[in-house]
Amino acid sequence: MMMQQSIFQTLADPTRFRIVAALADGEQAVGDLVRAVDIDQSGVSRHLRILGEAGFVTMRPDGARRLYSLRPEPFQAIDEWVRTYRKLWEGRLDRFDAALLRKSGARQHEGKK
């Protein structure tokens, strides 16, 4: 649970969330991210450092540029966490659906009398 908590805390910052969303389109340089999230370069660099420390992004040098891209691992951890709760809710929704069908069937049966 602790790992997921730190993952969600990292994404809770709106600027970091926007950076992650921008990187979903693929590898980008800092300058591209500055334009995408509309904050100064030092702010983007600070958020990229935090995202890197949390395992969300990786950096690849390309000459004088640094290109950033998303790493799959934290998103896989989020998916595993959501899957746990999805099973819980799907089971409840399946039981609710069955109850509605029983009730609907009983109403249709009463209407035919």
TIVO-2410 file (N, C-alpha, C; in nm, 3 decimals):
# residues 113
REC num residu      c1      c2      c3 atome chaine
REC   1      M   0.084  -0.120   0.000     N      A
REC   1      M   0.000   0.000   0.000    CA      A
REC   1      M   0.087   0.126   0.000     C      A
REC   2      M   0.202   0.118   0.066     N      A
REC   2      M   0.287   0.236   0.076    CA      A
REC   2      M   0.336   0.281  -0.061     C      A
REC   3      M   0.370   0.184  -0.148     N      A
REC   3      M   0.417   0.221  -0.280    CA      A
REC   3      M   0.307   0.293  -0.357     C      A
REC   4      Q   0.184   0.241  -0.353     N      A
REC   4      Q   0.076   0.306  -0.423    CA      A
REC   4      Q   0.050   0.445  -0.367     C      A
REC   5      Q   0.060   0.460  -0.237     N      A
REC   5      Q   0.038   0.591  -0.177    CA      A
REC   5      Q   0.137   0.693  -0.232     C      A
REC   6      S   0.265   0.655  -0.243     N      A
REC   6      S   0.364   0.750  -0.294    CA      A
REC   6      S   0.340   0.776  -0.443     C      A
REC   7      I   0.293   0.676  -0.517     N      A
REC   7      I   0.261   0.696  -0.658    CA      A
REC   7      I   0.150   0.799  -0.671     C      A
REC   8      F   0.045   0.782  -0.593     N      A
REC   8      F  -0.067   0.876  -0.601    CA      A
REC   8      F  -0.029   1.014  -0.549     C      A
REC   9      Q   0.056   1.021  -0.449     N      A
REC   9      Q   0.103   1.152  -0.400    CA      A
REC   9      Q   0.183   1.223  -0.509     C      A
REC  10      T   0.262   1.150  -0.583     N      A
REC  10      T   0.341   1.209  -0.692    CA      A
REC  10      T   0.248   1.267  -0.797     C      A
REC  11      L   0.144   1.193  -0.834     N      A
REC  11      L   0.053   1.239  -0.939    CA      A
REC  11      L  -0.048   1.342  -0.890     C      A
REC  12      A  -0.059   1.359  -0.758     N      A
REC  12      A  -0.157   1.453  -0.702    CA      A
REC  12      A  -0.127   1.598  -0.739     C      A
REC  13      D  -0.002   1.627  -0.766     N      A
REC  13      D   0.035   1.763  -0.805    CA      A
REC  13      D  -0.014   1.788  -0.948     C      A
REC  14      P  -0.095   1.893  -0.968     N      A
REC  14      P  -0.152   1.918  -1.101    CA      A
REC  14      P  -0.048   1.937  -1.212     C      A
REC  15      T   0.064   2.001  -1.181     N      A
REC  15      T   0.167   2.022  -1.283    CA      A
REC  15      T   0.231   1.890  -1.321     C      A
REC  16      R   0.264   1.807  -1.223     N      A
REC  16      R   0.322   1.676  -1.255    CA      A
REC  16      R   0.223   1.591  -1.334     C      A
REC  17      F   0.097   1.600  -1.299     N      A
REC  17      F  -0.006   1.526  -1.372    CA      A
REC  17      F  -0.010   1.571  -1.518     C      A
REC  18      R   0.000   1.703  -1.540     N      A
REC  18      R   0.001   1.755  -1.678    CA      A
REC  18      R   0.126   1.712  -1.755     C      A
REC  19      I   0.239   1.707  -1.686     N      A
REC  19      I   0.363   1.661  -1.750    CA      A
REC  19      I   0.348   1.515  -1.791     C      A
REC  20      V   0.294   1.433  -1.702     N      A
REC  20      V   0.272   1.292  -1.735    CA      A
REC  20      V   0.177   1.280  -1.854     C      A
REC  21      A   0.072   1.360  -1.854     N      A
REC  21      A  -0.023   1.357  -1.966    CA      A
REC  21      A   0.045   1.397  -2.096     C      A
REC  22      A   0.132   1.497  -2.090     N      A
REC  22      A   0.204   1.540  -2.211    CA      A
REC  22      A   0.300   1.431  -2.259     C      A
REC  23      L   0.362   1.360  -2.166     N      A
REC  23      L   0.455   1.254  -2.203    CA      A
REC  23      L   0.384   1.129  -2.253     C      A
REC  24      A   0.255   1.120  -2.232     N      A
REC  24      A   0.179   1.005  -2.283    CA      A
REC  24      A   0.184   1.000  -2.435     C      A
REC  25      D   0.209   1.116  -2.498     N      A
REC  25      D   0.220   1.122  -2.643    CA      A
REC  25      D   0.356   1.075  -2.693     C      A
REC  26      G   0.449   1.051  -2.601     N      A
REC  26      G   0.582   1.004  -2.640    CA      A
REC  26      G   0.692   1.093  -2.584     C      A
REC  27      E   0.814   1.055  -2.615     N      A
REC  27      E   0.934   1.121  -2.566    CA      A
REC  27      E   0.935   1.270  -2.604     C      A
REC  28      Q   0.973   1.354  -2.506     N      A
REC  28      Q   0.976   1.498  -2.531    CA      A
REC  28      Q   1.094   1.563  -2.461     C      A
REC  29      A   1.139   1.672  -2.519     N      A
REC  29      A   1.245   1.753  -2.459    CA      A
REC  29      A   1.183   1.848  -2.356     C      A
REC  30      V   1.266   1.899  -2.269     N      A
REC  30      V   1.218   1.991  -2.165    CA      A
REC  30      V   1.146   2.110  -2.226     C      A
REC  31      G   1.199   2.166  -2.332     N      A
REC  31      G   1.136   2.282  -2.397    CA      A
REC  31      G   0.995   2.252  -2.444     C      A
REC  32      D   0.975   2.133  -2.496     N      A
REC  32      D   0.840   2.093  -2.539    CA      A
REC  32      D   0.745   2.085  -2.419     C      A
REC  33      L   0.797   2.034  -2.309     N      A
REC  33      L   0.714   2.022  -2.188    CA      A
REC  33      L   0.684   2.158  -2.128     C      A
REC  34      V   0.780   2.250  -2.136     N      A
REC  34      V   0.757   2.388  -2.088    CA      A
REC  34      V   0.637   2.447  -2.162     C      A
REC  35      R   0.634   2.431  -2.293     N      A
REC  35      R   0.520   2.483  -2.372    CA      A
REC  35      R   0.391   2.408  -2.340     C      A
REC  36      A   0.401   2.278  -2.319     N      A
REC  36      A   0.281   2.197  -2.295    CA      A
REC  36      A   0.214   2.228  -2.162     C      A
REC  37      V   0.294   2.254  -2.058     N      A
REC  37      V   0.236   2.276  -1.924    CA      A
REC  37      V   0.235   2.423  -1.884     C      A
REC  38      D   0.295   2.508  -1.966     N      A
REC  38      D   0.292   2.652  -1.946    CA      A
REC  38      D   0.346   2.699  -1.811     C      A
REC  39      I   0.463   2.643  -1.773     N      A
REC  39      I   0.538   2.697  -1.659    CA      A
REC  39      I   0.682   2.710  -1.704     C      A
REC  40      D   0.764   2.780  -1.625     N      A
REC  40      D   0.902   2.804  -1.668    CA      A
REC  40      D   0.986   2.676  -1.663     C      A
REC  41      Q   1.100   2.683  -1.729     N      A
REC  41      Q   1.186   2.566  -1.743    CA      A
REC  41      Q   1.234   2.513  -1.608     C      A
REC  42      S   1.266   2.603  -1.516     N      A
REC  42      S   1.314   2.554  -1.385    CA      A
REC  42      S   1.204   2.477  -1.313     C      A
REC  43      G   1.079   2.520  -1.327     N      A
REC  43      G   0.967   2.447  -1.266    CA      A
REC  43      G   0.948   2.310  -1.328     C      A
REC  44      V   0.954   2.305  -1.462     N      A
REC  44      V   0.940   2.177  -1.530    CA      A
REC  44      V   1.055   2.084  -1.490     C      A
REC  45      S   1.176   2.137  -1.485     N      A
REC  45      S   1.292   2.055  -1.447    CA      A
REC  45      S   1.276   2.000  -1.305     C      A
REC  46      R   1.227   2.084  -1.214     N      A
REC  46      R   1.205   2.038  -1.076    CA      A
REC  46      R   1.103   1.925  -1.073     C      A
REC  47      H   0.992   1.941  -1.145     N      A
REC  47      H   0.889   1.837  -1.147    CA      A
REC  47      H   0.939   1.710  -1.217     C      A
REC  48      L   1.021   1.725  -1.320     N      A
REC  48      L   1.079   1.608  -1.386    CA      A
REC  48      L   1.173   1.533  -1.293     C      A
REC  49      R   1.246   1.607  -1.209     N      A
REC  49      R   1.334   1.542  -1.112    CA      A
REC  49      R   1.251   1.459  -1.014     C      A
REC  50      I   1.141   1.516  -0.965     N      A
REC  50      I   1.052   1.444  -0.872    CA      A
REC  50      I   0.991   1.322  -0.940     C      A
REC  51      L   0.945   1.340  -1.064     N      A
REC  51      L   0.888   1.228  -1.138    CA      A
REC  51      L   0.993   1.120  -1.163     C      A
REC  52      G   1.116   1.160  -1.188     N      A
REC  52      G   1.224   1.064  -1.207    CA      A
REC  52      G   1.255   0.987  -1.081     C      A
REC  53      E   1.261   1.058  -0.968     N      A
REC  53      E   1.288   0.992  -0.839    CA      A
REC  53      E   1.176   0.895  -0.803     C      A
REC  54      A   1.053   0.925  -0.844     N      A
REC  54      A   0.939   0.838  -0.816    CA      A
REC  54      A   0.927   0.724  -0.918     C      A
REC  55      G   1.014   0.725  -1.019     N      A
REC  55      G   1.015   0.617  -1.116    CA      A
REC  55      G   0.922   0.634  -1.234     C      A
REC  56      F   0.862   0.752  -1.248     N      A
REC  56      F   0.768   0.776  -1.357    CA      A
REC  56      F   0.834   0.805  -1.491     C      A
REC  57      V   0.947   0.875  -1.488     N      A
REC  57      V   1.010   0.915  -1.613    CA      A
REC  57      V   1.156   0.870  -1.618     C      A
REC  58      T   1.202   0.859  -1.738     N      A
REC  58      T   1.343   0.831  -1.762    CA      A
REC  58      T   1.394   0.937  -1.859     C      A
REC  59      M   1.523   0.966  -1.848     N      A
REC  59      M   1.583   1.069  -1.933    CA      A
REC  59      M   1.687   1.003  -2.023     C      A
REC  60      R   1.687   1.048  -2.149     N      A
REC  60      R   1.784   0.999  -2.247    CA      A
REC  60      R   1.854   1.121  -2.307     C      A
REC  61      P   1.988   1.127  -2.291     N      A
REC  61      P   2.059   1.239  -2.352    CA      A
REC  61      P   2.061   1.225  -2.504     C      A
REC  62      D   2.043   1.337  -2.572     N      A
REC  62      D   2.048   1.340  -2.718    CA      A
REC  62      D   2.124   1.466  -2.756     C      A
REC  63      G   2.256   1.455  -2.762     N      A
REC  63      G   2.339   1.573  -2.783    CA      A
REC  63      G   2.324   1.667  -2.665     C      A
REC  64      A   2.287   1.792  -2.692     N      A
REC  64      A   2.270   1.890  -2.585    CA      A
REC  64      A   2.132   1.880  -2.519     C      A
REC  65      R   2.042   1.804  -2.583     N      A
REC  65      R   1.905   1.793  -2.529    CA      A
REC  65      R   1.892   1.674  -2.435     C      A
REC  66      R   1.796   1.685  -2.348     N      A
REC  66      R   1.757   1.573  -2.261    CA      A
REC  66      R   1.614   1.537  -2.298     C      A
REC  67      L   1.594   1.414  -2.338     N      A
REC  67      L   1.461   1.369  -2.377    CA      A
REC  67      L   1.402   1.283  -2.267     C      A
REC  68      Y   1.278   1.313  -2.232     N      A
REC  68      Y   1.211   1.243  -2.123    CA      A
REC  68      Y   1.098   1.157  -2.179     C      A
REC  69      S   1.081   1.042  -2.115     N      A
REC  69      S   0.971   0.953  -2.152    CA      A
REC  69      S   0.919   0.883  -2.027     C      A
REC  70      L   0.799   0.830  -2.039     N      A
REC  70      L   0.737   0.761  -1.926    CA      A
REC  70      L   0.791   0.619  -1.913     C      A
REC  71      R   0.798   0.573  -1.790     N      A
REC  71      R   0.834   0.433  -1.761    CA      A
REC  71      R   0.704   0.359  -1.730     C      A
REC  72      P   0.690   0.234  -1.768     N      A
REC  72      P   0.564   0.162  -1.748    CA      A
REC  72      P   0.539   0.115  -1.605     C      A
REC  73      E   0.643   0.094  -1.526     N      A
REC  73      E   0.627   0.029  -1.395    CA      A
REC  73      E   0.528   0.097  -1.301     C      A
REC  74      P   0.534   0.229  -1.281     N      A
REC  74      P   0.437   0.286  -1.187    CA      A
REC  74      P   0.293   0.274  -1.237     C      A
REC  75      F   0.276   0.275  -1.368     N      A
REC  75      F   0.141   0.263  -1.423    CA      A
REC  75      F   0.090   0.120  -1.410     C      A
REC  76      Q   0.182   0.024  -1.416     N      A
REC  76      Q   0.144  -0.115  -1.391    CA      A
REC  76      Q   0.102  -0.132  -1.246     C      A
REC  77      A   0.173  -0.066  -1.154     N      A
REC  77      A   0.136  -0.073  -1.012    CA      A
REC  77      A  -0.002  -0.011  -0.989     C      A
REC  78      I  -0.030   0.100  -1.057     N      A
REC  78      I  -0.162   0.163  -1.046    CA      A
REC  78      I  -0.268   0.068  -1.099     C      A
REC  79      D  -0.241   0.005  -1.213     N      A
REC  79      D  -0.336  -0.088  -1.272    CA      A
REC  79      D  -0.364  -0.205  -1.179     C      A
REC  80      E  -0.261  -0.259  -1.115     N      A
REC  80      E  -0.280  -0.369  -1.018    CA      A
REC  80      E  -0.367  -0.323  -0.902     C      A
REC  81      W  -0.343  -0.204  -0.852     N      A
REC  81      W  -0.421  -0.151  -0.741    CA      A
REC  81      W  -0.567  -0.135  -0.781     C      A
REC  82      V  -0.591  -0.076  -0.899     N      A
REC  82      V  -0.728  -0.056  -0.947    CA      A
REC  82      V  -0.796  -0.191  -0.971     C      A
REC  83      R  -0.721  -0.288  -1.024     N      A
REC  83      R  -0.778  -0.420  -1.051    CA      A
REC  83      R  -0.834  -0.484  -0.924     C      A
REC  84      T  -0.766  -0.464  -0.812     N      A
REC  84      T  -0.814  -0.518  -0.684    CA      A
REC  84      T  -0.952  -0.462  -0.651     C      A
REC  85      Y  -0.969  -0.335  -0.668     N      A
REC  85      Y  -1.097  -0.271  -0.636    CA      A
REC  85      Y  -1.200  -0.295  -0.745     C      A
REC  86      R  -1.155  -0.310  -0.869     N      A
REC  86      R  -1.246  -0.339  -0.979    CA      A
REC  86      R  -1.318  -0.471  -0.953     C      A
REC  87      K  -1.244  -0.573  -0.907     N      A
REC  87      K  -1.305  -0.702  -0.875    CA      A
REC  87      K  -1.413  -0.686  -0.770     C      A
REC  88      L  -1.386  -0.607  -0.669     N      A
REC  88      L  -1.484  -0.582  -0.562    CA      A
REC  88      L  -1.611  -0.519  -0.619     C      A
REC  89      W  -1.595  -0.413  -0.697     N      A
REC  89      W  -1.712  -0.342  -0.750    CA      A
REC  89      W  -1.782  -0.422  -0.858     C      A
REC  90      E  -1.708  -0.495  -0.942     N      A
REC  90      E  -1.774  -0.574  -1.045    CA      A
REC  90      E  -1.861  -0.682  -0.983     C      A
REC  91      G  -1.813  -0.744  -0.876     N      A
REC  91      G  -1.894  -0.844  -0.806    CA      A
REC  91      G  -2.022  -0.782  -0.752     C      A
REC  92      R  -2.009  -0.666  -0.693     N      A
REC  92      R  -2.129  -0.598  -0.640    CA      A
REC  92      R  -2.223  -0.557  -0.753     C      A
REC  93      L  -2.168  -0.508  -0.862     N      A
REC  93      L  -2.253  -0.467  -0.974    CA      A
REC  93      L  -2.320  -0.587  -1.039     C      A
REC  94      D  -2.250  -0.701  -1.046     N      A
REC  94      D  -2.311  -0.822  -1.101    CA      A
REC  94      D  -2.429  -0.867  -1.014     C      A
REC  95      R  -2.413  -0.861  -0.881     N      A
REC  95      R  -2.524  -0.899  -0.792    CA      A
REC  95      R  -2.639  -0.800  -0.806     C      A
REC  96      F  -2.608  -0.671  -0.821     N      A
REC  96      F  -2.712  -0.570  -0.838    CA      A
REC  96      F  -2.787  -0.594  -0.969     C      A
REC  97      D  -2.713  -0.624  -1.076     N      A
REC  97      D  -2.773  -0.652  -1.206    CA      A
REC  97      D  -2.865  -0.773  -1.197     C      A
REC  98      A  -2.821  -0.879  -1.129     N      A
REC  98      A  -2.904  -0.999  -1.113    CA      A
REC  98      A  -3.031  -0.966  -1.036     C      A
REC  99      A  -3.020  -0.883  -0.932     N      A
REC  99      A  -3.138  -0.844  -0.853    CA      A
REC  99      A  -3.234  -0.763  -0.939     C      A
REC 100      L  -3.182  -0.673  -1.021     N      A
REC 100      L  -3.269  -0.594  -1.110    CA      A
REC 100      L  -3.340  -0.684  -1.211     C      A
REC 101      L  -3.268  -0.781  -1.264     N      A
REC 101      L  -3.330  -0.873  -1.360    CA      A
REC 101      L  -3.440  -0.955  -1.294     C      A
REC 102      R  -3.414  -1.001  -1.171     N      A
REC 102      R  -3.518  -1.076  -1.098    CA      A
REC 102      R  -3.641  -0.988  -1.075     C      A
REC 103      K  -3.617  -0.864  -1.033     N      A
REC 103      K  -3.727  -0.772  -1.006    CA      A
REC 103      K  -3.802  -0.739  -1.135     C      A
REC 104      S  -3.729  -0.715  -1.243     N      A
REC 104      S  -3.790  -0.686  -1.372    CA      A
REC 104      S  -3.870  -0.806  -1.421     C      A
REC 105      G  -3.815  -0.925  -1.405     N      A
REC 105      G  -3.887  -1.047  -1.444    CA      A
REC 105      G  -4.015  -1.065  -1.364     C      A
REC 106      A  -4.009  -1.034  -1.236     N      A
REC 106      A  -4.129  -1.048  -1.151    CA      A
REC 106      A  -4.235  -0.948  -1.194     C      A
REC 107      R  -4.194  -0.825  -1.231     N      A
REC 107      R  -4.290  -0.725  -1.277    CA      A
REC 107      R  -4.354  -0.767  -1.409     C      A
REC 108      Q  -4.272  -0.820  -1.500     N      A
REC 108      Q  -4.327  -0.865  -1.629    CA      A
REC 108      Q  -4.422  -0.980  -1.608     C      A
REC 109      H  -4.393  -1.069  -1.517     N      A
REC 109      H  -4.478  -1.183  -1.488    CA      A
REC 109      H  -4.612  -1.136  -1.430     C      A
REC 110      E  -4.605  -1.036  -1.340     N      A
REC 110      E  -4.728  -0.981  -1.279    CA      A
REC 110      E  -4.813  -0.910  -1.384     C      A
REC 111      G  -4.750  -0.844  -1.479     N      A
REC 111      G  -4.821  -0.770  -1.582    CA      A
REC 111      G  -4.895  -0.861  -1.679     C      A
REC 112      K  -4.853  -0.986  -1.691     N      A
REC 112      K  -4.916  -1.079  -1.784    CA      A
REC 112      K  -5.037  -1.148  -1.722     C      A
REC 113      K  -5.059  -1.134  -1.592     N      A
REC 113      K  -5.172  -1.200  -1.525    CA      A
REC 113      K  -5.303  -1.137  -1.560     C      A
***
